[in-house]
Amino acid sequence: MNLAHWLQRAGMAHGDLTAIAMGTRPFLSYGRLAERTARLASAFRSVHGLQPGDRVALVAKNCPEYLEVLFGIWHAGLVAVPVNAKLHGAEVAFILEDSEASLCFCSDSLAAEISAHKPATLRNLIEIGSDAYDDLFNEAPMPLQSVAADDLAWLFYTSGTTGRPKGAMLSHGNLVAMSLGYLADVDTVAPGEAIIHAAPLSHGGGLYALPHICNMGVNVIPESGGFEPVEIFELWAEWGNCSMFAAPTMVKRLVECPLDAPAIGLKNIIYGGGPMYVADAKAALQRLGPHLSQIYGQGESPMTITVLTRHVIADQKHERWEERLGSVGLANSTVEVVVVDEDGHPLPPGESGEIIVKGPPVMLGYWRNEEATAKTIRDGWLFTGDMGVMDDEGFITLKDRSKDVIISGGTNIYPREVEEVLLTHPKVREVSVIGRADPEWGEVVVAYVVGEASAEELDALCLRKIARFKRPKDYLFLESLPKNNYGKILKTELRERDAAR
């Protein structure tokens, strides 16, 4: 089934409902959005000569037009290649060339940077909002293109922190399963309920537009085009019953927002994309109320490995509440999740190993990279590279990426466990723990800290809370931790800095 079917259905049955809003203002109704995407699809085929399966890139900041281009691509049976708008022009060029995108839409402020690095494979670059963009809607609407479940819909390029990014191939069937998993496990959506798109639409935030269009919700683009905490509080109050996807760093900024106002109108913040430490989750509950959900996923199984529902997060009377709060929850309804040893054999509850996942949302493979696909998908199982433990109730607690585990004196030390302890200190705002090469121990634990606590205070805290061999051998203090454009701490960069010392 073509994902654009949901939009066409909404346009016919509930055409007057608001589909996209800009800040507090309705921007496009479902009827108008459905018509515009059908015209856009027609232009792709007749004006630009694109054929089913051709790739169309989107390098744009969050804006209402982003969603009409995305659904226009699918309506025509084409493949969307959403690209992080904060990447360098050379990085964008690699993705455009690797995907062999024929056409690219971009924000006007990005056109010069993209043009300077434009690969030969790209035929046309169109600025959103330009005359060339507006002319595309002069074509007559075309019928919805029929697609198979395994037809490619979205090429998601990984962040590339350890090398060239790879394109995870997500099919229409993958994204239908992801959307239905959201509606079953993460949140219900009633017609007219809103989702605030403050996170980049090129990433998980854009994927969550799908279940909201499926159930005829309102997709709200902030006037700022991104994330400004004061504006987010105002949008919650304006629209009511609002959901929002946020990285943990965004949730932390909402908690620290100086605005003296309750979280009126907030229904659900779904956080993911990095660890939410227990101390931060508790602070968010206190500031924002019982409106937090957590998801764990990867681009290779988008947003759909586990779910920690807001009901579990809010259930502070449960005897294992704090333990559950530190987990990423239970397997999403659409997948099977297992923790395995180095040979791929399932491990019993309580033993740490690699998390693997199998089910309809798991990607088809990596774009034109059979070697990486064979390494990552084995017998239908996606090997995530994440280390974790499953308890006897099925809750999974992430340890770290397998490459982040510190092996000191032959013993595995999980950085997150140490980070959780350090973050309980009231003078610590952020922390990241890495391993440093050591001739005697193989590796030793090093903590990079943002805050005012002294090394002596932190060492005493660790000695009270965890085994002596796990405590950092060195504490280094920074004004801020290096992060990528999605707010993830770059441990790779910290390791490079540490080695340079």
C-alpha positions in Angstrom: 0.0 0.0 0.0 1.2 3.5 -0.9 1.7 5.6 2.1 0.1 8.5 0.3 -3.2 6.6 0.3 -3.7 7.8 3.9 -3.6 11.4 2.7 -5.9 10.8 -0.2 -8.4 9.1 2.0 -8.3 12.0 4.5 -8.7 14.5 1.7 -11.8 12.8 0.4 -13.5 12.0 3.7 -12.4 15.0 5.9 -11.1 17.6 3.5 -11.9 20.5 5.8 -9.8 19.3 8.7 -6.4 21.1 9.2 -3.5 18.9 8.0 -0.6 21.3 8.5 -0.3 24.4 10.7 2.4 27.0 10.9 2.7 28.0 14.5 -0.8 28.9 15.7 -2.2 29.3 12.2 -3.8 26.6 10.0 -1.8 26.3 6.8 -3.3 23.6 4.6 -6.5 21.5 5.0 -6.5 17.8 4.2 -8.4 18.4 1.0 -6.0 21.1 -0.2 -2.9 19.1 0.8 -4.2 16.0 -1.0 -4.8 18.0 -4.2 -1.4 19.7 -4.1 0.5 16.4 -3.6 -1.4 14.9 -6.6 -0.4 18.0 -8.7 3.2 17.8 -7.5 3.3 14.1 -8.3 2.1 14.9 -11.8 4.9 17.4 -12.3 7.5 14.9 -11.2 6.4 12.5 -13.9 5.4 14.9 -16.8 7.7 17.9 -16.3 10.8 16.2 -14.8 10.4 12.8 -16.5 10.9 10.8 -13.3 9.9 7.1 -13.3 8.8 4.9 -10.3 11.7 4.2 -8.1 13.7 7.3 -9.0 15.0 9.2 -6.0 14.1 12.8 -4.9 16.1 14.5 -2.2 14.8 16.9 0.4 17.4 19.1 2.0 15.3 21.5 3.9 14.6 23.0 7.3 11.3 22.3 8.9 8.5 24.0 6.9 5.0 23.2 5.9 6.1 22.5 2.3 8.3 19.7 3.5 5.3 17.4 4.0 3.6 18.2 0.7 6.9 17.4 -1.1 7.3 14.2 0.9 3.8 12.9 0.1 4.1 14.1 -3.5 7.1 11.9 -3.9 5.2 8.9 -2.6 2.1 9.7 -4.6 4.2 9.4 -7.8 5.8 6.1 -6.7 9.2 7.8 -6.2 11.7 7.4 -3.3 12.3 10.2 -0.8 15.8 10.9 0.4 15.4 13.3 3.3 18.8 14.8 4.2 19.8 16.6 7.4 19.8 20.3 6.6 22.7 21.0 9.0 25.2 18.9 7.1 28.1 20.5 5.2 27.6 20.8 1.5 30.2 18.1 0.8 28.3 15.7 3.1 25.1 16.5 1.3 26.8 16.0 -2.0 27.9 12.5 -1.0 24.3 11.5 -0.1 22.9 13.0 -3.4 25.5 11.2 -5.4 25.3 7.9 -3.5 21.5 7.8 -3.8 21.7 9.0 -7.4 19.0 11.6 -6.7 17.7 13.1 -9.9 15.9 16.0 -8.2 16.5 17.9 -5.0 14.3 20.3 -3.1 16.0 22.7 -0.6 15.4 25.7 1.6 16.4 28.9 -0.1 19.1 29.6 2.4 20.8 26.2 1.5 20.8 26.5 -2.3 24.2 28.2 -2.7 25.9 25.6 -0.5 24.3 22.7 -2.3 25.0 24.2 -5.7 28.7 24.6 -4.8 29.0 20.8 -4.3 26.3 19.5 -6.6 27.1 16.1 -8.1 26.7 15.4 -11.8 24.0 12.9 -11.1 21.6 15.7 -9.9 19.6 17.1 -12.7 17.6 19.8 -11.0 17.7 21.8 -7.7 14.5 23.6 -6.7 14.2 26.1 -3.9 11.1 25.6 -1.8 8.9 28.7 -2.2 10.5 29.9 -5.5 8.6 30.5 -8.7 10.0 27.2 -10.1 8.4 25.5 -7.0 5.1 27.2 -7.4 4.9 26.3 -11.1 4.9 22.6 -10.3 1.4 22.9 -9.0 0.0 24.0 -12.4 -0.1 20.4 -13.5 -3.3 18.4 -13.4 -3.6 16.0 -10.5 -2.5 12.5 -11.3 -4.0 9.2 -9.9 -2.2 7.6 -6.9 0.6 5.3 -8.1 0.2 1.7 -7.0 3.2 0.3 -5.1 4.1 -3.0 -3.5 4.8 -3.4 0.2 8.5 -3.9 -0.5 8.8 -1.0 -2.8 11.3 1.6 -1.5 9.8 4.7 0.1 12.5 6.4 2.2 16.3 6.2 2.0 17.5 7.0 5.5 21.2 7.9 5.7 22.8 7.1 9.0 24.6 9.9 10.8 28.0 8.6 9.7 29.9 9.3 13.0 32.2 6.3 12.3 32.6 6.7 8.5 30.6 7.3 5.4 26.9 7.2 6.0 24.9 4.2 4.7 21.4 4.4 3.2 18.9 2.3 5.1 16.3 1.2 2.7 12.8 1.7 4.2 9.9 0.4 2.2 6.2 1.4 2.2 5.5 -1.7 4.2 8.2 -0.9 6.7 6.7 2.6 7.3 3.1 1.3 7.5 4.2 -1.1 10.2 6.1 1.6 12.0 3.0 3.9 11.9 0.6 1.1 13.2 3.1 0.3 15.9 3.0 3.9 17.0 -0.8 3.9 17.1 -0.9 0.6 19.0 1.9 1.2 21.6 3.1 4.8 21.7 0.0 7.1 21.4 -3.5 7.3 20.1 -4.3 10.0 17.6 -7.8 11.4 17.2 -8.8 13.7 14.3 -7.7 17.2 15.1 -5.1 16.3 17.7 -1.7 17.9 17.1 1.9 16.9 16.9 4.5 19.6 17.2 7.4 19.1 14.8 10.3 20.7 16.6 12.8 18.0 15.8 14.1 17.7 12.2 11.6 16.3 9.7 14.5 14.5 8.0 14.7 12.2 11.0 12.3 10.5 13.5 10.2 13.6 13.7 9.2 13.3 10.1 8.3 9.7 10.5 5.9 10.5 13.2 3.9 12.7 10.7 2.8 9.4 9.1 0.5 8.1 11.9 -0.9 11.6 12.4 -1.8 11.8 8.8 -3.2 8.3 8.9 -5.6 9.4 11.7 -6.1 12.9 10.5 -4.2 14.8 13.1 -2.7 18.3 12.8 1.1 18.6 11.9 2.3 21.8 13.5 5.5 23.4 12.3 6.8 26.0 14.9 7.2 29.5 13.5 10.9 29.3 14.5 11.2 26.3 12.2 12.8 24.4 15.1 13.0 24.0 18.8 12.6 27.0 21.1 11.3 26.0 24.5 9.1 29.1 25.2 7.4 28.7 21.8 6.8 25.0 22.5 5.0 25.8 25.8 2.9 28.3 23.9 2.0 25.9 21.1 0.9 23.2 23.6 -1.5 25.7 25.2 -2.8 26.9 21.8 -3.5 23.5 20.2 -4.2 21.2 23.2 -3.8 17.4 23.3 -0.3 17.8 21.8 2.3 15.2 21.2 5.9 15.8 20.3 9.0 13.8 19.5 12.1 15.1 21.3 15.7 14.1 21.9 16.6 13.8 25.6 18.6 17.0 25.3 15.4 18.8 24.1 13.5 17.5 27.1 16.2 18.7 29.4 15.9 22.2 27.9 12.1 22.2 28.4 12.6 21.3 32.0 15.2 24.1 32.5 13.0 26.6 30.6 12.6 29.7 32.8 9.0 30.3 31.6 6.8 30.2 34.7 4.0 28.2 33.2 2.6 24.7 33.5 2.7 22.3 30.6 -0.9 23.1 29.6 -2.1 21.1 26.5 0.7 18.6 26.5 -0.5 15.0 26.0 2.7 13.1 25.2 6.4 13.8 24.7 8.0 10.8 23.0 11.7 10.9 23.6 14.4 8.8 22.0 17.6 9.0 19.9 19.9 8.8 23.0 19.8 7.8 26.6 17.5 9.6 29.1 19.2 9.3 32.4 17.0 8.4 35.4 17.7 11.7 37.1 16.6 13.7 34.0 13.5 11.6 33.6 12.5 12.3 37.2 13.0 16.0 36.7 11.0 15.9 33.5 8.1 14.2 35.3 8.1 16.8 38.0 8.2 19.7 35.6 6.0 18.4 32.7 3.7 15.9 34.5 2.9 12.3 33.5 3.3 12.9 29.8 6.5 11.1 28.9 7.0 8.1 26.7 10.2 6.6 25.5 11.0 4.7 22.3 14.2 2.9 21.2 14.8 2.4 17.6 17.4 2.9 14.8 17.2 4.1 11.2 17.3 0.4 10.3 14.2 -0.3 12.4 12.7 3.1 12.6 11.4 4.1 16.0 10.2 0.5 16.5 12.4 -1.7 18.7 11.0 -1.0 22.2 8.5 1.2 23.9 8.3 2.5 27.5 4.8 3.9 27.7 3.8 7.0 29.6 1.7 4.8 31.9 4.7 2.8 33.0 6.9 5.9 33.4 4.2 7.6 35.5 3.6 4.6 37.8 5.8 5.7 40.7 4.1 3.3 43.1 5.4 0.2 41.3 8.0 -1.6 43.3 10.4 -1.7 40.3 9.5 1.8 39.0 13.0 3.3 39.1 14.5 0.2 37.5 11.9 0.4 34.7 12.5 4.1 34.3 16.1 3.3 33.5 15.0 0.8 30.8 13.8 1.4 27.3 10.7 -0.8 27.9 9.2 -3.7 26.2 9.4 -4.9 22.6 7.2 -2.9 20.2 4.1 -4.8 19.1 5.4 -5.1 15.6 8.7 -6.9 16.3 10.5 -9.6 18.2 13.5 -8.6 20.3 16.1 -10.9 21.7 19.4 -10.4 23.6 22.2 -12.7 22.2 25.8 -13.7 22.9 28.7 -13.2 20.5 27.6 -16.4 18.6 24.0 -15.2 18.2 22.6 -17.5 20.8 19.8 -16.1 23.0 20.8 -15.2 26.6 18.8 -15.8 29.7 17.3 -12.8 31.6 19.9 -10.7 33.4 22.8 -11.4 31.1 24.2 -8.7 28.9 24.6 -9.2 25.1 23.7 -7.7 21.7 20.1 -6.7 21.0 18.7 -8.1 17.8 15.3 -7.4 16.3 13.0 -9.0 13.7 9.7 -7.9 12.2 7.9 -5.9 9.5 9.5 -2.5 10.3 13.1 -3.8 9.8 14.7 -2.3 6.7 15.2 -4.1 3.4 19.0 -3.6 3.7 21.6 -0.9 2.9 21.4 0.9 -0.4 23.8 -0.8 -2.8 25.9 -2.2 0.0 25.5 -6.0 0.1 28.5 -6.5 2.4 27.1 -4.2 5.1 23.6 -5.7 4.7 24.9 -9.2 5.2 26.8 -8.2 8.3 23.8 -6.4 9.9 20.9 -8.6 8.8 21.3 -12.3 9.4 18.5 -14.9 9.0 16.0 -12.0 9.0 17.4 -10.6 12.3 18.8 -7.0 12.5 21.9 -7.0 14.7 21.7 -3.6 16.2 25.2 -3.3 17.7 23.6 -2.1 20.9 24.4 -4.0 24.2 21.6 -4.6 26.6 20.0 -6.8 29.3 16.4 -8.2 29.3 14.9 -8.8 32.7 12.5 -11.6 33.5 9.5 -9.3 32.7 10.7 -8.5 29.2 12.0 -5.0 30.0 15.2 -4.1 28.2 17.9 -1.9 29.6 20.5 -0.5 27.2 24.1 -0.7 28.3 26.0 0.9 25.4 26.9 0.5 21.8 29.2 -2.6 21.6 32.0 -0.2 20.4 31.5 1.9 23.5 31.9 -0.8 26.1 35.2 -0.3 28.1 37.2 -3.5 28.8 39.5 -2.8 31.7 41.6 -5.6 33.1 39.4 -8.1 31.2 36.2 -6.8 32.7 33.4 -5.1 30.8 32.4 -1.7 32.1 29.4 0.0 30.7 29.7 3.8 30.4 26.1 4.5 31.0 26.2 2.9 34.4 28.9 5.3 35.5 27.2 8.3 33.8 24.0 7.6 35.7 25.9 7.8 39.0 27.7 11.0 38.1 24.5 12.7 37.0 23.1 12.3 40.5 25.5 15.0 41.7 23.6 18.3 41.8 26.5 20.2 40.2 26.8 18.0 37.2 24.7 19.0 34.1 26.1 16.6 31.5 28.6 13.8 31.4 30.1 11.3 28.9 32.3 8.4 29.9 34.8 6.8 27.5 37.7 4.4 27.6 41.3 5.5 27.3 44.0 3.1 26.2 46.2 2.0 29.0 49.3 -0.3 28.9 48.5 -2.0 32.1 44.7 -2.4 32.1 44.0 -2.3 28.4 41.6 0.6 29.0 40.8 2.9 31.9 37.6 4.9 32.5 37.6 8.6 31.8 34.7 11.0 32.5 34.1 14.3 30.6 31.9 16.5 32.7 30.0 19.7 32.3 29.4 21.3 35.7 30.9 22.7 38.8 31.5 19.6 40.9 35.1 18.8 41.7 37.0 15.6 40.7 37.3 14.8 44.4 33.5 15.1 45.0 32.8 12.9 42.0 35.3 10.3 42.9 33.8 10.1 46.4 30.3 9.7 44.9 31.4 6.9 42.6 33.0 5.1 45.5 29.7 5.2 47.4 27.6 4.0 44.5 29.5 1.6 42.3 32.4 -0.9 42.4 35.8 0.7 42.8 37.1 -0.7 39.4 34.3 1.1 37.6 35.1 4.6 38.8 36.8 7.0 36.4 40.6 7.3 36.7 40.4 10.8 35.3 37.8 13.7 35.3 38.0 16.3 32.6 35.8 19.4 32.6 34.3 21.1 29.5 32.0 24.0 28.8 29.9 21.7 26.6 30.0 18.2 25.2 30.4 17.7 21.4 27.1 16.7 19.8 25.8 15.9 16.3 22.9 17.7 14.7 20.4 15.5 16.5 21.8 16.2 19.9 23.6 12.9 20.4 26.9 13.1 22.3 29.8 12.3 20.0 31.9 9.8 21.9 34.1 9.3 18.8 35.1 12.9 18.9 35.7 12.7 22.7 38.0 9.7 22.1 39.9 11.7 19.5 40.3 14.6 21.8 41.4 12.4 24.6 44.0 10.6 22.5 45.3 14.0 21.3 46.0 14.9 24.9 
